[in-house]
Amino acid sequence: MDNYEFHWGVVYDAFPQLLSGAFTTVHVSVLSMLLGIVIAVFLALGKMSKSKFFYSIANVWIEIARNTPALFLIYMAYFGLGAYGIHLSPYFAVFSALVFINAGYLAETFRGGFQSIPITQYSAAKSLGMNNIKVYRYIILPQMFRRIYHPMTNQFVWSVLMSSLGILVGMNELSGETQRLQSLSFRTLEFFIVVCSYVFYSD
């Protein structure tokens, strides 16, 4: 190790590719989180619903999402669906798996947020003539999102971390692009030191 010579120029020349990989990581993480939030709202409402049909759908989704490893779901989206003639790109395989899991985890978080709001607020809004859509849009949802902000940020961090599993199905996110570049240049330390430093200071 004492005789190792660092060559940072190789990393500098490959910086555009690293930025492209970082953009893919952020892109898939943010979009999967946003879509997961939308679905999670309906799953949370379904879990609280008195309808057995909606409750069953929400419950099955949540239980599978919360008790299945992310890597398994990514493999099923990429390889499993391919066996039935549904061929997803590496990006959409990772994206769909992250959406499914984010929605499942956030649904339970949202359900706790909904239940933390006094039922009297819902009754008061209805007495003012608001329909259900307006009640949730103007009264319930704004309060709920404020109360579960921190768990949502934790879920987003998890989403960013799990996006690195895309390397196993060929998605060129940050870790995948770093692995590819270092395998071409054999400058493993330089590439991973730069990428790890970027991730550390970004957090």
C-alpha positions as CSV (number, residue, x, y, z in Angstrom):
1,M,0.0,0.0,0.0
2,D,2.9,2.3,0.7
3,N,4.0,2.0,-3.0
4,Y,0.5,2.7,-4.4
5,E,0.3,5.8,-6.6
6,F,-3.0,7.5,-6.9
7,H,-4.1,8.7,-10.4
8,W,-6.9,11.1,-9.9
9,G,-6.9,12.3,-13.5
10,V,-8.7,9.1,-14.5
11,V,-11.6,9.9,-12.1
12,Y,-11.7,13.5,-13.3
13,D,-11.9,12.4,-17.0
14,A,-14.8,10.1,-16.1
15,F,-16.7,12.7,-14.0
16,P,-19.5,13.2,-16.6
17,Q,-20.3,9.5,-16.4
18,L,-20.3,9.6,-12.6
19,L,-22.7,12.6,-12.7
20,S,-24.9,10.7,-15.1
21,G,-25.0,7.8,-12.7
22,A,-25.8,10.1,-9.8
23,F,-28.6,11.6,-11.7
24,T,-30.1,8.2,-12.4
25,T,-29.9,7.4,-8.7
26,V,-31.7,10.6,-7.7
27,H,-34.2,10.3,-10.5
28,V,-35.3,6.7,-9.7
29,S,-35.3,7.4,-5.9
30,V,-37.4,10.6,-6.2
31,L,-39.9,9.3,-8.7
32,S,-40.4,6.1,-6.8
33,M,-40.9,8.0,-3.6
34,L,-43.5,10.4,-5.2
35,L,-45.5,7.6,-6.8
36,G,-45.2,5.6,-3.6
37,I,-46.7,8.5,-1.6
38,V,-49.7,8.7,-3.9
39,I,-50.4,5.0,-3.7
40,A,-49.7,4.9,0.1
41,V,-52.4,7.4,0.8
42,F,-55.0,5.1,-0.9
43,L,-53.5,2.0,0.8
44,A,-53.7,3.7,4.2
45,L,-57.4,4.7,3.6
46,G,-58.1,1.1,2.4
47,K,-56.5,-0.3,5.5
48,M,-58.8,1.9,7.6
49,S,-61.8,1.1,5.4
50,K,-64.8,-0.9,6.6
51,S,-65.0,-2.5,3.2
52,K,-63.4,-6.0,3.3
53,F,-62.5,-5.7,-0.4
54,F,-60.4,-2.6,0.0
55,Y,-59.0,-3.7,3.3
56,S,-57.9,-7.0,1.9
57,I,-56.1,-5.4,-1.1
58,A,-54.3,-2.9,1.1
59,N,-53.4,-5.5,3.7
60,V,-51.9,-7.9,1.2
61,W,-49.9,-5.1,-0.5
62,I,-48.6,-3.9,2.8
63,E,-47.7,-7.3,4.2
64,I,-45.8,-8.3,1.0
65,A,-44.0,-5.0,0.7
66,R,-42.9,-4.9,4.4
67,N,-41.8,-8.6,4.6
68,T,-40.1,-9.2,1.2
69,P,-36.4,-8.2,0.6
70,A,-36.0,-5.4,-2.0
71,L,-33.5,-7.5,-3.9
72,F,-36.1,-10.3,-4.4
73,L,-38.7,-7.9,-5.7
74,I,-36.2,-6.3,-8.1
75,Y,-35.3,-9.8,-9.4
76,M,-39.0,-10.7,-9.7
77,A,-39.7,-7.5,-11.7
78,Y,-36.7,-8.0,-14.0
79,F,-36.3,-11.8,-14.3
80,G,-39.7,-13.1,-13.0
81,L,-41.9,-11.0,-15.3
82,G,-39.5,-11.8,-18.2
83,A,-40.4,-15.4,-17.9
84,Y,-44.0,-14.4,-18.7
85,G,-43.0,-12.3,-21.7
86,I,-43.1,-9.0,-19.8
87,H,-39.6,-7.5,-20.3
88,L,-38.8,-4.5,-18.2
89,S,-35.7,-2.4,-18.6
90,P,-33.3,-2.4,-15.6
91,Y,-34.5,1.1,-14.7
92,F,-38.2,0.2,-14.7
93,A,-37.6,-3.0,-12.8
94,V,-35.9,-1.1,-10.0
95,F,-38.4,1.7,-10.2
96,S,-41.4,-0.6,-9.9
97,A,-39.9,-2.6,-7.0
98,L,-39.1,0.6,-5.1
99,V,-42.6,2.0,-5.7
100,F,-44.2,-1.2,-4.4
101,I,-42.1,-1.2,-1.2
102,N,-42.2,2.5,-0.6
103,A,-46.0,2.4,-0.9
104,G,-46.2,-0.5,1.5
105,Y,-44.0,1.1,4.2
106,L,-45.5,4.6,3.9
107,A,-49.0,3.3,4.0
108,E,-48.5,2.2,7.7
109,T,-46.9,5.5,8.4
110,F,-49.8,7.4,6.8
111,R,-52.3,5.3,8.7
112,G,-50.7,6.4,12.0
113,G,-50.8,10.0,10.8
114,F,-54.5,9.8,9.9
115,Q,-55.4,8.2,13.2
116,S,-53.5,10.9,15.1
117,I,-55.9,13.6,13.8
118,P,-59.0,13.9,16.1
119,I,-62.2,12.7,14.5
120,T,-63.8,16.0,15.6
121,Q,-62.0,17.8,12.9
122,Y,-63.5,15.6,10.2
123,S,-67.0,16.1,11.7
124,A,-66.5,19.9,11.9
125,A,-65.5,20.1,8.3
126,K,-68.5,18.0,7.2
127,S,-70.8,20.3,9.2
128,L,-69.5,23.2,7.2
129,G,-70.7,21.5,4.0
130,M,-67.4,20.1,2.8
131,N,-67.4,16.8,0.8
132,N,-64.9,14.0,1.5
133,I,-62.4,15.2,-1.1
134,K,-62.3,18.7,0.3
135,V,-62.1,17.4,3.9
136,Y,-59.0,15.4,3.1
137,R,-57.5,18.0,0.7
138,Y,-57.8,21.0,3.0
139,I,-58.0,19.6,6.5
140,I,-56.7,16.0,6.9
141,L,-53.8,15.6,4.4
142,P,-51.9,18.8,5.3
143,Q,-51.9,17.9,9.0
144,M,-51.0,14.3,8.3
145,F,-48.0,15.1,6.1
146,R,-46.7,17.6,8.7
147,R,-46.9,14.9,11.4
148,I,-45.1,12.1,9.4
149,Y,-42.5,14.3,7.8
150,H,-39.5,12.7,9.5
151,P,-40.5,9.0,8.8
152,M,-41.0,10.1,5.2
153,T,-37.4,11.4,5.0
154,N,-36.2,8.1,6.5
155,Q,-38.0,6.2,3.8
156,F,-36.5,8.4,1.1
157,V,-33.0,7.7,2.4
158,W,-33.8,4.0,2.3
159,S,-35.0,4.4,-1.3
160,V,-31.7,6.0,-2.3
161,L,-29.7,3.3,-0.6
162,M,-31.8,0.5,-2.2
163,S,-31.4,2.0,-5.7
164,S,-27.8,0.7,-5.6
165,L,-29.2,-2.8,-6.0
166,G,-29.9,-1.8,-9.6
167,I,-26.3,-2.7,-10.3
168,L,-27.3,-6.4,-10.1
169,V,-29.7,-6.1,-13.0
170,G,-27.6,-3.8,-15.1
171,M,-28.9,-0.3,-14.2
172,N,-26.1,2.3,-14.5
173,E,-26.9,4.3,-11.3
174,L,-24.1,5.7,-9.3
175,S,-22.7,2.5,-7.8
176,G,-23.1,0.6,-11.1
177,E,-21.4,3.4,-13.1
178,T,-18.6,3.5,-10.6
179,Q,-18.1,-0.3,-10.8
180,R,-18.1,-0.1,-14.6
181,L,-15.6,2.7,-14.7
182,Q,-13.2,1.2,-12.2
183,S,-13.3,-2.2,-14.0
184,L,-12.2,-0.4,-17.2
185,S,-9.4,1.6,-15.6
186,F,-8.4,-0.6,-12.7
187,R,-8.3,2.5,-10.4
188,T,-10.7,1.0,-7.8
189,L,-9.5,3.1,-4.8
190,E,-9.7,6.4,-6.6
191,F,-13.2,5.9,-7.9
192,F,-14.7,4.6,-4.7
193,I,-13.0,7.1,-2.5
194,V,-14.5,9.9,-4.6
195,V,-18.0,8.4,-4.7
196,C,-18.0,7.5,-1.0
197,S,-16.8,11.0,-0.1
198,Y,-19.6,12.5,-2.3
199,V,-22.2,10.4,-0.6
200,F,-20.9,11.1,2.9
201,Y,-20.8,14.9,2.5
202,S,-24.2,14.9,0.7
203,D,-25.7,13.2,3.8
